[in-house]
């Protein structure tokens, strides 16, 4: 295949792992330890991604709670004359 042409499936491969795409495109086949390292890295990356998603959800809930508290404080202040 012409090296200047990149297929849609190659774009998908690149999006998943740019290093693996580059090595495959360069004709380098991963072997034993390298393949195991890459697999372990992707497993760890998946765990990091899942943990980041959990932290993002917690941060959104905390922000929502803080915003609600701020709204309640402003409402309380307005209902009590708002001059303090």
NORTA-V608750 format. One record per run of one state. SS is the DSSP state (a for helix, b for strand, c for the rest). FROM is the first residue (numbers start at 1). TO is the last residue. Records with the same first field share a line. If there is no record, write none. Layout:
BEGIN
SS=FROM-TO ; FROM-TO
END
This chain:
BEGIN
c=1-7 ; 17-17 ; 26-31 ; 80-84
a=8-16 ; 18-25 ; 32-79
END
